[in-house]
Amino acid sequence: MDKTETDKRFSYQTASPVTYDLLKANAKHNRAHPTQAEAVMWEWLKGKQLGVSFRRQHVIGEYIADFVCIECKLVIEIDGGYHTSLQQQEADRLRTQWLSGYGFKVIRFTNEEVINTTETVIKRIKEHLNDRT
């Protein structure tokens, strides 16, 4: 199987069978209970408002991405206050490295950025979408 076929397959079969059910349940819970910043972001991303389809709380490998455009291989993460700890920053670095290894571009915003400067955040996302060509 060549890399293109693997990437396509991976886009749909995104987690190991061992952990998928647990991750899927957690993703479903997260969709039902979004943070304020996630709710604000989803209002901008849903319904192809930016020209592409986004999924929220989507399982990729052993991770749950806050938002992902499979077509563009763009992951958007919204970081709360606990992301400032050194331990969490290292976990985030490893997560980004893993996702990048599968061709995903990961961009991060803080809760405060999303809530207080939404238009700037959306502009940055649009820039990443335009750069995908």
C-alpha positions in Angstrom: 0.0 0.0 0.0 1.5 3.3 -1.0 1.6 6.5 1.2 -1.5 8.0 -0.5 -3.5 4.9 0.1 -2.3 4.7 3.7 -3.1 8.4 4.3 -6.6 8.0 2.8 -7.2 4.8 4.9 -5.8 6.5 8.0 -8.2 9.5 7.6 -11.2 7.2 8.1 -9.7 4.5 10.4 -8.1 6.7 12.9 -7.6 4.7 16.1 -6.5 1.3 17.2 -9.4 -1.1 17.9 -8.2 -1.5 21.5 -8.8 2.1 22.5 -11.2 3.4 19.9 -14.5 2.7 21.8 -13.1 4.6 24.9 -11.9 7.5 22.8 -15.1 7.6 20.8 -17.1 7.8 24.1 -14.9 10.6 25.4 -15.2 12.5 22.1 -19.0 12.2 22.3 -18.9 13.5 25.8 -16.7 16.4 24.8 -19.0 17.3 22.0 -22.0 17.4 24.4 -20.0 19.5 26.9 -17.8 21.9 25.0 -15.8 24.6 26.7 -16.9 28.2 26.0 -14.0 28.6 23.6 -14.8 25.4 21.8 -18.4 26.5 21.4 -17.3 29.9 20.0 -15.0 28.2 17.6 -17.5 25.7 16.4 -19.9 28.5 15.5 -17.3 29.6 12.9 -16.2 26.2 11.7 -19.5 24.3 11.3 -21.4 24.0 8.0 -18.4 24.6 5.8 -18.4 28.3 6.6 -14.7 28.5 5.8 -15.1 26.6 2.6 -14.1 23.2 4.0 -15.7 20.6 6.4 -14.5 20.4 10.0 -15.2 17.8 12.5 -15.1 18.4 16.2 -13.8 16.2 18.9 -12.5 13.7 16.3 -10.4 10.6 17.1 -7.1 10.5 15.3 -4.9 7.7 16.4 -4.8 7.7 20.2 -5.8 11.3 20.4 -9.0 13.4 20.2 -8.5 16.5 18.1 -10.6 19.5 19.1 -11.3 20.3 15.5 -10.0 18.7 12.3 -10.4 19.2 8.6 -9.5 15.8 7.2 -9.4 17.1 3.6 -6.8 19.7 4.5 -5.1 17.6 7.3 -5.4 20.6 9.6 -5.9 20.1 13.3 -7.0 23.1 15.5 -6.4 22.7 19.2 -7.9 25.1 21.8 -5.8 25.1 25.0 -7.2 25.8 28.4 -5.1 26.9 31.4 -3.7 23.5 32.2 -1.8 23.6 29.0 0.7 26.0 30.7 2.2 23.3 32.9 5.5 21.9 31.7 4.2 18.3 31.8 1.2 19.2 29.6 3.4 21.3 27.2 5.6 18.2 26.7 2.5 16.0 26.1 1.2 18.6 23.6 4.6 18.6 21.8 4.6 14.8 21.5 1.0 14.9 20.3 1.8 17.5 17.7 4.9 15.5 16.6 2.8 12.4 16.2 0.1 14.1 14.2 2.7 15.9 12.0 4.2 12.5 11.3 0.9 11.6 9.7 0.8 14.7 7.6 -1.4 16.9 9.9 -0.6 20.5 10.5 -1.5 21.5 14.1 -2.3 25.0 15.1 -3.1 26.0 18.7 -5.0 28.8 20.3 -5.7 29.6 23.9 -9.2 29.8 25.3 -8.6 33.6 25.7 -7.5 34.1 22.1 -10.6 32.4 20.8 -13.0 34.2 23.1 -11.4 37.7 23.0 -9.9 37.9 19.5 -12.1 35.5 17.5 -11.7 37.4 14.2 -7.9 37.2 14.5 -8.1 33.5 15.2 -10.3 32.9 12.2 -8.0 35.0 10.0 -5.1 32.8 11.0 -7.1 29.6 10.3 -8.0 31.0 6.9 -4.3 31.7 6.2 -3.5 28.0 7.0 -6.3 26.9 4.7 -5.1 29.1 1.9 -1.5 27.8 2.4 -2.5 24.1 1.8 -2.1 24.2 -1.9 
